[in-house]
Amino acid sequence: MDTPEYPASGKLKSAYAVHDFDQLLLLSGLKEKINLAPVELYANWSITIPWSPEMRYRPKGSVSKDEAEQILNAVRDKPNGVLRWIMKYW
């Protein structure tokens, strides 16, 4: 999808105003690029997929320290972290 900037209103804004990583990957035009990425990045991407904003509001202890660290490490890993990879296309 070729959108020059974040839509200010309408249905297109609703499509972007989500925390569904797979949907955002498609909307960003990066879906094909992640399929060509190193296996380590793809593995990190797979670890981040289950995250949702609602996880912040779960009762303390419902997400283990290990699970939280695994997601954080997948996002910030060098050189194959999800954030580092996305930043290449900003």
C-alpha positions in Angstrom: 0.0 0.0 0.0 1.4 3.4 -1.0 0.4 5.9 1.6 2.7 9.0 1.8 1.8 9.7 5.4 -0.2 8.4 8.3 -3.9 9.0 7.4 -5.6 11.6 9.6 -9.1 10.2 9.4 -11.4 7.7 7.8 -11.3 4.0 7.3 -7.7 4.0 6.3 -6.7 5.6 9.7 -8.7 2.8 11.4 -6.6 0.2 9.4 -3.4 1.7 10.7 -4.6 2.4 14.3 -4.0 -1.2 15.4 -1.4 -3.2 17.3 -1.6 -6.3 15.1 1.9 -6.7 13.9 1.0 -8.9 10.9 -1.5 -6.3 9.7 1.0 -3.5 10.2 3.7 -5.5 8.3 1.3 -5.8 5.3 0.3 -2.1 5.5 3.9 -1.0 5.7 4.8 -2.9 2.5 7.4 -5.0 4.4 5.6 -8.3 4.2 7.7 -9.5 1.3 10.9 -8.2 2.8 10.5 -10.1 6.1 10.2 -13.3 4.0 13.7 -12.6 2.6 15.2 -11.6 6.0 17.7 -13.7 7.9 16.2 -16.7 9.8 17.2 -15.0 13.1 15.1 -11.9 12.3 12.2 -14.1 11.3 12.5 -16.0 14.6 12.6 -12.7 16.5 9.5 -11.5 14.6 7.7 -14.7 15.6 8.4 -14.1 19.2 7.0 -10.6 19.1 3.7 -11.6 17.4 1.8 -12.6 20.6 2.5 -9.3 22.2 -0.5 -6.9 22.6 -1.1 -3.7 24.5 -3.5 -5.6 26.7 -0.6 -7.5 28.2 0.3 -4.4 30.1 -3.0 -4.7 32.1 -2.8 -8.3 33.0 -2.4 -9.1 36.6 1.1 -9.2 38.0 2.7 -12.6 37.4 0.5 -13.6 34.5 3.5 -13.1 32.2 6.7 -14.6 33.5 10.0 -12.7 33.7 11.4 -15.1 31.1 8.6 -14.5 28.7 8.9 -10.7 29.0 12.7 -10.8 28.6 12.3 -13.0 25.5 10.0 -10.5 23.8 12.2 -7.6 24.8 15.3 -9.3 23.5 13.6 -10.2 20.2 12.8 -6.5 19.7 16.2 -5.1 20.6 18.5 -7.9 19.5 21.6 -6.8 17.5 21.8 -7.3 14.5 18.5 -9.1 14.0 16.1 -7.4 16.3 12.7 -6.4 15.1 13.2 -2.7 15.9 16.6 -2.5 14.2 15.1 -4.2 11.1 12.1 -1.8 10.9 14.3 1.2 11.4 16.1 0.4 8.2 12.9 1.3 6.3 12.0 4.5 8.2 
